[in-house]
Amino acid sequence: MQRWCWLGALALAVGLLGGARPAAAQTTIYSNLGPGDTYIIAPDGAIAGPSAGNYIFANAFTVGSSSAYLQQVRLALQHYAGSNTAVKVHILADEGGRPGALQETATLASAPTTSALAAANFSGTTVLNANSTYWLAGEATGDAVVLWFRNKQAKKGWAMSRSDLSPAAWSVRADESQWAFEVQGSAVPAPAAVPEPGAVLLFLPALGVVVFLRRQRSV
């Protein structure tokens, strides 16, 4: 009996100071997709693995007024030639208007065989800071050639690398239309509030019950 009273008092104390926060819902951080998740279906450009010319594309995007945990990226892709091997999806920081330090990489096992939005899932721990610019890069592997379709929103600003992800490798095309993609995330919770003095006073009776029960058990 005393054990259940002790647990009840402890639960009351935790409740008075505030319980666990609910998980934040996933929201769109950035998207250049048209209505109904549409994009321009035309073979306008392709990323290619090292054995097929090594073309890596990256698109700039800016986070809104709230920081977010990176959860998922969707890219409008289609396998075109070579082996249908993995596609690496990178998030990089901005460095002077070009892709910079790598933040996180997710991997698609293969590209869609028809034009579709391919979803790359991230760890959910990388924070994209409010009002900051990042780059989303797509990199094919092996001899794969993968079409990446253009966006319908006339959003511009992308870069191309023929070698690797280092900042010096990128050629920026600031005035050219981006490749179609969407970035999803969940809001970073606000810091826990410091309990008001009144809440602490409410906690004291529950604490007293816990101390009393512990003493009773020791007698």
Protein Blocks (a to p, Z undefined) as FASTA:
>chain_A
ZZmmmmmmmmmmmmmnopaddddddddfbdcbdehhiacdddfbccddfknoppaddddd
dddfbdcddfbdcdddddfbdjdddddddddddeehiacddfbdcddfbdcfbdcddddd
dehlaccdehiacddddddehjbccdddddfklpahidddfkbmcfklpccdfkbccddd
dddddddddddddddfklmmmmmmmmmmmmmmmmmmmZZ
